[in-house]
Amino acid sequence: MDADVTDADVIIVGAGPTGLMLAGELRLGGADVIVTERLERPTGQSRGLGFTARALESFDQRGLVPRFGGLETSPMGHFGGVQFDYTVLEDAHFGARGIPQSRTEAVLEEWALELGADIRRGWEFLDLTQDENGVTATIDTPDGERRLRARYLVGTDGGHSLVRRIAGFSFPGTDATRGMYLADVVGCSIPPRFLGERVPAGMVMAAPLGEGVDRIIVCEHGAPPADRSRTPDFAEVAAAWQRLTGEDISGGGADWVSSFTDATRQASEYRRGRVLLAGDAAHIHLPAGGQGLSTGVQDAVNLGWKLAAVVQGWAPEGLLDTYHGERHPVGARLLSNTLAQGTVFLGGEESEPLRALFAELIGLDPVKRYLAGVVSHLDVRYNMGDGDHPLLGRRLPPRVLTTAAGPVGTPELLHPAQGLVLDLADDPEVREAAAGWKDRVTTVTGVPRDPEVFAGATAVLVRPDGYVAWAGTNTDSLAAALHHWFGTPA
Ligand SMILES: Cc1cc2nc3c(=O)[nH]c(=O)nc-3n(C[C@H](O)[C@H](O)[C@H](O)COP(=O)(O)OP(=O)(O)OC[C@H]3O[C@@H](n4cnc5c(N)ncnc54)[C@H](O)[C@@H]3O)c2cc1C
């Protein structure tokens, strides 16, 4: 086929949670998207069993929560195995739990398809070249090899990303030091240990998945990283479980057995020319606190509207580069918090004093609030330039505004993934200042039910990803912020 024909604005490689979320976000922003996924159908297996408070809010901002058919959030969580109540921080919780990753992927795939994403399964990415106008990808399809052409390509192809390798991204970090097992066990009943339990020889976790299946995780001190070329068998996992807990589960079986490690790496840049990375392709780490999928989804929400703005032609100078600028530090923090949790939770005798000190520190409310902010991802604050309003750079909290049409939740206002001006004082000057951007920024007049959240601001500018880009009272400064984030008025 002729590679000079543009097949889409953006090619996404990999239909995991990050790629699917990105596909939906790009479609909301008006970009044409092809997603190539090497698997012919989803595996149905689930590494993750939930997501963080901020990932849940991100789904809520797009109206996706009802599709999960009821989400339960857990107030009790942990940091490095030391348990505490996350609701010490306003709006925080330990996340939505008990939601298999396969379910999250199914919800996101259905949504992305409804929005018009072109998802090609059984299409394996093999190679790419880029030039000043676009990217050409070579794909192995059921009908043979073909080339696809797009203006940008995003690698969301997971921790072993081929896109990352071929496009020449560096991926510094530390190799795996320990190997751990995961199994979905059937045919025996296992006492739950939802948040994990330290035992003399390591750490074990167990949670019922329903229909007689129990998810177990086994981390044994001194266990080396598994040989990735072979899948562990259930007998190995059962033997390790018995060594750690004394419980014999060898009479049962497993629907799925897998292994994972604490390898910790991050791409040193998230963009090389017209190729970008998101999700596990950009960062890998110990799965402590259920943060990987959640971070990938938030990478996608950060990147989607920016990349769509570029291909739609209204992006202000430098907008796309703020993706690396904003998300790389978040990824770096994720790596350091999971490494710290691994040291506290999975270390042997030598980390006992650290654990004891940690348990004392977590007794302090400011420490709890700090750590709840880190793991829930509610503490993310992007650099939005000058200004000292407490909401600047932070996510718009889910609150209720009373508008002429009645009460409305702030997440609902973000369903279309447009920018948002909240006119909180029914000020015609605010509406006039925002009028030139009405093709990409919606203005809503309303009175907040709890005005203290807005700390004296009479207007707030929110980006499509739900982060506050400006808050204040001066309409000239609002217009400057609109120019900065949303380009030239139409
Ligand atoms: C034990 C464990 C528990 C976890 N629990 C949680 C949790 O509770 N909450 C949480 O938030 N995170 C959790 N995680 C992390 C989470 O599973 C990952 O962070 C998440 O899957 C990353 O999503 P992704 O879309 O970036 O990558 P992936 O899910 O790896 O998806 C990548 C996709 O790309 C496809 N692909 C790869 N190569 C190609 C190619 N060449 N061509 C085409 N397609 C390709 C793959 O088939 C796959 O579908 C856990 C991880 C582990 C190991």
The ligand as a Gaussian input file, in Angstrom:
#p B3LYP/6-31G(d) Opt

LIG

0 1
 C        0.568000      -8.206000      39.963000
 C        0.150000      -6.884000      39.388000
 C       -0.924000      -6.218000      39.941000
 C       -1.287000      -4.957000      39.467000
 N       -2.348000      -4.323000      40.037000
 C       -2.703000      -3.085000      39.608000
 C       -3.836000      -2.416000      40.180000
 O       -4.537000      -2.956000      41.042000
 N       -4.107000      -1.161000      39.742000
 C       -3.353000      -0.537000      38.798000
 O       -3.612000       0.646000      38.487000
 N       -2.310000      -1.171000      38.188000
 C       -1.981000      -2.436000      38.563000
 N       -0.965000      -3.100000      37.954000
 C       -0.288000      -2.468000      36.820000
 C       -1.092000      -2.616000      35.522000
 O       -1.404000      -3.966000      35.268000
 C       -0.305000      -2.023000      34.357000
 O        0.277000      -0.816000      34.770000
 C       -1.206000      -1.771000      33.135000
 O       -1.576000      -2.993000      32.523000
 C       -0.484000      -0.908000      32.107000
 O       -1.347000      -0.656000      31.050000
 P       -0.782000      -0.313000      29.589000
 O       -1.988000      -0.152000      28.735000
 O        0.177000       0.795000      29.710000
 O        0.054000      -1.594000      29.162000
 P       -0.445000      -3.097000      28.962000
 O       -1.596000      -3.399000      29.856000
 O        0.775000      -3.950000      29.089000
 O       -0.986000      -3.144000      27.481000
 C       -0.115000      -3.142000      26.380000
 C       -0.866000      -3.692000      25.175000
 O       -0.005000      -3.575000      24.034000
 C       -0.087000      -4.767000      23.283000
 N        1.156000      -4.891000      22.513000
 C        2.398000      -5.133000      22.988000
 N        3.290000      -5.159000      21.977000
 C        2.596000      -4.919000      20.830000
 C        2.961000      -4.817000      19.451000
 N        4.235000      -4.978000      19.047000
 N        1.991000      -4.561000      18.543000
 C        0.694000      -4.386000      18.938000
 N        0.295000      -4.492000      20.222000
 C        1.237000      -4.745000      21.168000
 C       -0.265000      -5.847000      24.324000
 O       -0.817000      -7.029000      23.764000
 C       -1.203000      -5.162000      25.312000
 O       -2.560000      -5.364000      24.969000
 C       -0.579000      -4.368000      38.404000
 C        0.491000      -5.050000      37.818000
 C        0.845000      -6.300000      38.298000
 C        2.015000      -7.034000      37.681000

